[in-house]
Amino acid sequence: MDIVLKYFSEFTPHQLKQFAALKDLYTEWNEKINVISRKDIDKIYTHHILHSLSIAAIADFQPGMDVLDIGCGGGFPSVPLAIFFPEVNFHAVDSIGKKLKVVDAVAEGVGLTNLVTEHTRVEAIKGKKFHFVVSRAVAPLKDLWQWSAPLLRKGNAAPLPNGLICLKGGDLHQEISESNTRPRMVSVFDLFPEEYFQEKYLLHVPKL
């Protein structure tokens, strides 16, 4: 928890309580349904929560916005972001239903009212539009953009243009080239200079 407060400080008492509760909730549920590697659970605040919040460091989602989390797994980045932005609507989807059971339980455990889950593949989502799509290490950028583009609203409602924001790692030159997109790339290590974040990046592809 201290690592989160090292970089973010303007939380309400309720938000602090929510963030503090995540470790025990995920530890309990991870023993039933494995969504976080065993070695990572003790480092959840750095490896998962702060990593997810790097999106909040570059994107100031506005009240009433709709954000889709593709392949949310155990709820990253959507759960930390939903705590951070309590007036933003988060829609988390995954093709593996048991993972969503963990997300629902954690969301209920911390009292989140702005996060809903759906057991589906992103390609099956119809009739909905979002200001942003977020994702963490789910698929190549080419696929993420192909899935996201039809679901995104055009606009600049936030300081950052509407679009896809994904968390990636390693050498991304070939992946970006194959995607036929021109993302803005931000080093997570530049935002949070911790060893774990070396060679981890945020990619933002605007909906033009």
C-alpha positions as a Markdown table, in Angstrom:
| # | Residue | x | y | z |
|---|---|---|---|---|
| 1 | Met | 0.0 | 0.0 | 0.0 |
| 2 | Asp | 2.9 | 2.4 | 0.8 |
| 3 | Ile | 4.1 | 2.1 | -2.8 |
| 4 | Val | 0.8 | 3.5 | -4.1 |
| 5 | Leu | 0.9 | 6.4 | -1.6 |
| 6 | Lys | 4.4 | 7.2 | -2.8 |
| 7 | Tyr | 3.0 | 8.3 | -6.1 |
| 8 | Phe | -0.6 | 9.2 | -5.4 |
| 9 | Ser | -1.8 | 11.1 | -2.3 |
| 10 | Glu | -5.2 | 12.7 | -2.9 |
| 11 | Phe | -7.4 | 9.8 | -1.9 |
| 12 | Thr | -10.5 | 10.1 | 0.3 |
| 13 | Pro | -10.6 | 7.9 | 3.4 |
| 14 | His | -13.1 | 5.6 | 1.6 |
| 15 | Gln | -10.6 | 5.1 | -1.3 |
| 16 | Leu | -7.8 | 4.4 | 1.1 |
| 17 | Lys | -9.9 | 1.8 | 2.9 |
| 18 | Gln | -10.8 | 0.2 | -0.5 |
| 19 | Phe | -7.1 | 0.0 | -1.7 |
| 20 | Ala | -6.0 | -1.3 | 1.7 |
| 21 | Ala | -8.6 | -4.1 | 1.5 |
| 22 | Leu | -7.4 | -5.4 | -1.9 |
| 23 | Lys | -4.5 | -7.5 | -0.6 |
| 24 | Asp | -6.5 | -9.7 | 1.8 |
| 25 | Leu | -9.4 | -10.1 | -0.7 |
| 26 | Tyr | -7.1 | -11.1 | -3.5 |
| 27 | Thr | -5.1 | -13.4 | -1.2 |
| 28 | Glu | -8.3 | -15.1 | -0.1 |
| 29 | Trp | -9.8 | -15.5 | -3.5 |
| 30 | Asn | -6.5 | -16.5 | -5.2 |
| 31 | Glu | -6.4 | -19.6 | -3.1 |
| 32 | Lys | -9.7 | -20.7 | -4.6 |
| 33 | Ile | -9.3 | -19.4 | -8.2 |
| 34 | Asn | -5.8 | -18.6 | -9.3 |
| 35 | Val | -5.7 | -15.2 | -11.0 |
| 36 | Ile | -2.3 | -13.9 | -9.7 |
| 37 | Ser | 0.9 | -16.0 | -9.6 |
| 38 | Arg | 1.9 | -17.2 | -6.2 |
| 39 | Lys | 5.1 | -15.1 | -6.2 |
| 40 | Asp | 3.2 | -12.0 | -7.2 |
| 41 | Ile | 0.5 | -12.0 | -4.5 |
| 42 | Asp | 2.9 | -10.5 | -1.9 |
| 43 | Lys | 3.9 | -7.8 | -4.4 |
| 44 | Ile | 0.3 | -7.0 | -5.5 |
| 45 | Tyr | 0.5 | -3.3 | -4.8 |
| 46 | Thr | 3.5 | -2.8 | -7.1 |
| 47 | His | 3.0 | -5.5 | -9.7 |
| 48 | His | -0.7 | -5.2 | -10.2 |
| 49 | Ile | -2.3 | -2.2 | -8.4 |
| 50 | Leu | 0.4 | 0.5 | -9.1 |
| 51 | His | 1.0 | -0.9 | -12.6 |
| 52 | Ser | -2.8 | -0.5 | -13.3 |
| 53 | Leu | -2.7 | 3.0 | -11.9 |
| 54 | Ser | -0.1 | 4.1 | -14.4 |
| 55 | Ile | -3.1 | 4.6 | -16.7 |
| 56 | Ala | -4.4 | 7.2 | -14.2 |
| 57 | Ala | -1.1 | 8.9 | -14.4 |
| 58 | Ile | -1.6 | 9.8 | -18.0 |
| 59 | Ala | -5.4 | 9.8 | -18.4 |
| 60 | Asp | -7.7 | 11.9 | -16.4 |
| 61 | Phe | -11.0 | 10.1 | -17.0 |
| 62 | Gln | -14.0 | 12.4 | -16.5 |
| 63 | Pro | -17.1 | 11.7 | -14.5 |
| 64 | Gly | -19.7 | 9.8 | -16.5 |
| 65 | Met | -17.2 | 8.3 | -19.0 |
| 66 | Asp | -17.5 | 4.7 | -20.0 |
| 67 | Val | -14.3 | 2.6 | -20.0 |
| 68 | Leu | -14.0 | -1.0 | -21.3 |
| 69 | Asp | -11.4 | -3.4 | -19.9 |
| 70 | Ile | -10.6 | -6.1 | -22.4 |
| 71 | Gly | -9.5 | -9.5 | -21.0 |
| 72 | Cys | -9.7 | -8.2 | -17.4 |
| 73 | Gly | -8.5 | -11.4 | -15.8 |
| 74 | Gly | -8.6 | -10.9 | -12.1 |
| 75 | Gly | -9.6 | -7.3 | -12.5 |
| 76 | Phe | -6.5 | -5.4 | -13.6 |
| 77 | Pro | -6.5 | -2.6 | -14.6 |
| 78 | Ser | -10.2 | -2.1 | -14.0 |
| 79 | Val | -10.5 | -2.7 | -10.3 |
| 80 | Pro | -7.8 | -0.2 | -9.2 |
| 81 | Leu | -9.0 | 2.3 | -11.8 |
| 82 | Ala | -12.6 | 2.0 | -10.6 |
| 83 | Ile | -11.5 | 2.8 | -7.1 |
| 84 | Phe | -9.4 | 5.7 | -8.4 |
| 85 | Phe | -12.2 | 7.1 | -10.6 |
| 86 | Pro | -15.4 | 6.5 | -8.6 |
| 87 | Glu | -17.6 | 8.5 | -11.0 |
| 88 | Val | -16.4 | 6.7 | -14.1 |
| 89 | Asn | -18.3 | 3.6 | -15.4 |
| 90 | Phe | -16.1 | 0.5 | -15.9 |
| 91 | His | -17.1 | -2.5 | -17.9 |
| 92 | Ala | -14.8 | -5.5 | -17.5 |
| 93 | Val | -15.0 | -8.4 | -19.9 |
| 94 | Asp | -13.2 | -11.8 | -20.0 |
| 95 | Ser | -13.8 | -15.0 | -21.9 |
| 96 | Ile | -13.1 | -17.0 | -18.7 |
| 97 | Gly | -16.0 | -16.9 | -16.3 |
| 98 | Lys | -14.3 | -18.0 | -13.2 |
| 99 | Lys | -11.9 | -15.0 | -13.3 |
| 100 | Leu | -14.9 | -12.7 | -13.3 |
| 101 | Lys | -16.2 | -14.5 | -10.2 |
| 102 | Val | -13.1 | -13.1 | -8.5 |
| 103 | Val | -13.6 | -9.6 | -9.9 |
| 104 | Asp | -17.2 | -9.6 | -8.8 |
| 105 | Ala | -16.3 | -10.7 | -5.3 |
| 106 | Val | -13.5 | -8.2 | -4.9 |
| 107 | Ala | -15.7 | -5.4 | -6.2 |
| 108 | Glu | -18.4 | -6.3 | -3.8 |
| 109 | Gly | -15.8 | -6.6 | -1.0 |
| 110 | Val | -14.6 | -3.1 | -1.4 |
| 111 | Gly | -18.0 | -1.7 | -2.2 |
| 112 | Leu | -17.5 | -0.7 | -5.9 |
| 113 | Thr | -20.7 | 0.4 | -7.6 |
| 114 | Asn | -19.1 | 1.6 | -10.8 |
| 115 | Leu | -17.8 | -1.7 | -12.2 |
| 116 | Val | -19.8 | -4.3 | -14.0 |
| 117 | Thr | -18.5 | -7.6 | -15.5 |
| 118 | Glu | -19.5 | -9.5 | -18.6 |
| 119 | His | -18.6 | -13.1 | -19.5 |
| 120 | Thr | -18.0 | -12.6 | -23.2 |
| 121 | Arg | -15.4 | -12.2 | -25.9 |
| 122 | Val | -14.8 | -8.6 | -26.9 |
| 123 | Glu | -15.8 | -9.4 | -30.5 |
| 124 | Ala | -19.3 | -10.2 | -29.3 |
| 125 | Ile | -20.0 | -6.8 | -27.8 |
| 126 | Lys | -22.6 | -5.0 | -29.9 |
| 127 | Gly | -24.5 | -1.8 | -29.5 |
| 128 | Lys | -22.2 | -0.2 | -26.9 |
| 129 | Lys | -19.7 | 2.6 | -27.3 |
| 130 | Phe | -16.9 | 3.6 | -24.9 |
| 131 | His | -14.7 | 6.6 | -24.4 |
| 132 | Phe | -11.7 | 4.4 | -23.7 |
| 133 | Val | -10.6 | 0.8 | -23.9 |
| 134 | Val | -7.9 | -0.4 | -21.5 |
| 135 | Ser | -6.0 | -3.7 | -21.5 |
| 136 | Arg | -3.0 | -5.3 | -19.8 |
| 137 | Ala | -0.9 | -7.8 | -21.7 |
| 138 | Val | -3.8 | -9.6 | -23.3 |
| 139 | Ala | -3.1 | -9.7 | -27.0 |
| 140 | Pro | -0.9 | -8.1 | -29.7 |
| 141 | Leu | -1.6 | -4.4 | -30.4 |
| 142 | Lys | -2.9 | -5.2 | -33.9 |
| 143 | Asp | -5.7 | -7.4 | -32.4 |
| 144 | Leu | -6.4 | -5.0 | -29.5 |
| 145 | Trp | -6.9 | -2.1 | -32.0 |
| 146 | Gln | -9.0 | -4.3 | -34.3 |
| 147 | Trp | -11.3 | -5.1 | -31.4 |
| 148 | Ser | -11.3 | -1.7 | -29.8 |
| 149 | Ala | -11.8 | 0.6 | -32.8 |
| 150 | Pro | -15.5 | -0.2 | -33.5 |
| 151 | Leu | -16.3 | 0.2 | -29.8 |
| 152 | Leu | -14.7 | 3.6 | -29.3 |
| 153 | Arg | -16.4 | 7.0 | -29.5 |
| 154 | Lys | -14.6 | 9.7 | -31.2 |
| 155 | Gly | -13.8 | 12.8 | -29.1 |
| 156 | Asn | -11.5 | 14.6 | -26.8 |
| 157 | Ala | -13.7 | 14.7 | -23.7 |
| 158 | Ala | -10.6 | 14.2 | -21.5 |
| 159 | Pro | -7.2 | 15.9 | -21.8 |
| 160 | Leu | -6.2 | 12.6 | -23.6 |
| 161 | Pro | -8.1 | 11.9 | -26.8 |
| 162 | Asn | -10.6 | 9.0 | -26.6 |
| 163 | Gly | -8.9 | 5.7 | -27.6 |
| 164 | Leu | -7.1 | 2.5 | -26.6 |
| 165 | Ile | -4.7 | 2.5 | -23.6 |
| 166 | Cys | -2.8 | -0.7 | -23.1 |
| 167 | Leu | 0.0 | -1.9 | -20.8 |
| 168 | Lys | 2.8 | -3.7 | -22.6 |
| 169 | Gly | 6.4 | -4.8 | -21.9 |
| 170 | Gly | 9.6 | -5.5 | -23.7 |
| 171 | Asp | 10.7 | -4.5 | -27.3 |
| 172 | Leu | 7.5 | -3.3 | -29.0 |
| 173 | His | 8.8 | -2.1 | -32.3 |
| 174 | Gln | 7.7 | -5.0 | -34.4 |
| 175 | Glu | 4.3 | -5.3 | -32.6 |
| 176 | Ile | 3.7 | -1.6 | -33.2 |
| 177 | Ser | 4.8 | -1.8 | -36.9 |
| 178 | Glu | 2.5 | -4.8 | -37.5 |
| 179 | Ser | -0.5 | -3.0 | -35.9 |
| 180 | Asn | -0.5 | -0.1 | -38.5 |
| 181 | Thr | -1.1 | 2.3 | -35.7 |
| 182 | Arg | 1.0 | 5.2 | -34.4 |
| 183 | Pro | 0.6 | 5.0 | -30.6 |
| 184 | Arg | 2.0 | 7.4 | -28.1 |
| 185 | Met | 4.3 | 5.4 | -26.0 |
| 186 | Val | 5.0 | 6.3 | -22.3 |
| 187 | Ser | 7.6 | 4.5 | -20.1 |
| 188 | Val | 6.0 | 3.3 | -16.9 |
| 189 | Phe | 9.5 | 3.5 | -15.4 |
| 190 | Asp | 9.5 | 7.3 | -16.1 |
| 191 | Leu | 6.2 | 7.6 | -14.2 |
| 192 | Phe | 7.2 | 5.3 | -11.3 |
| 193 | Pro | 11.0 | 4.8 | -11.2 |
| 194 | Glu | 10.9 | 1.3 | -9.6 |
| 195 | Glu | 13.0 | -1.6 | -10.9 |
| 196 | Tyr | 9.9 | -3.7 | -11.7 |
| 197 | Phe | 8.7 | -1.1 | -14.3 |
| 198 | Gln | 11.8 | -1.2 | -16.4 |
| 199 | Glu | 10.8 | -2.0 | -20.0 |
| 200 | Lys | 7.1 | -1.6 | -19.2 |
| 201 | Tyr | 5.1 | 0.8 | -21.3 |
| 202 | Leu | 1.8 | 2.5 | -21.8 |
| 203 | Leu | 0.6 | 2.7 | -25.4 |
| 204 | His | -2.2 | 5.1 | -26.3 |
| 205 | Val | -3.9 | 4.9 | -29.7 |
| 206 | Pro | -6.4 | 7.7 | -30.3 |
| 207 | Lys | -9.7 | 7.2 | -32.0 |
| 208 | Leu | -9.3 | 9.7 | -34.9 |
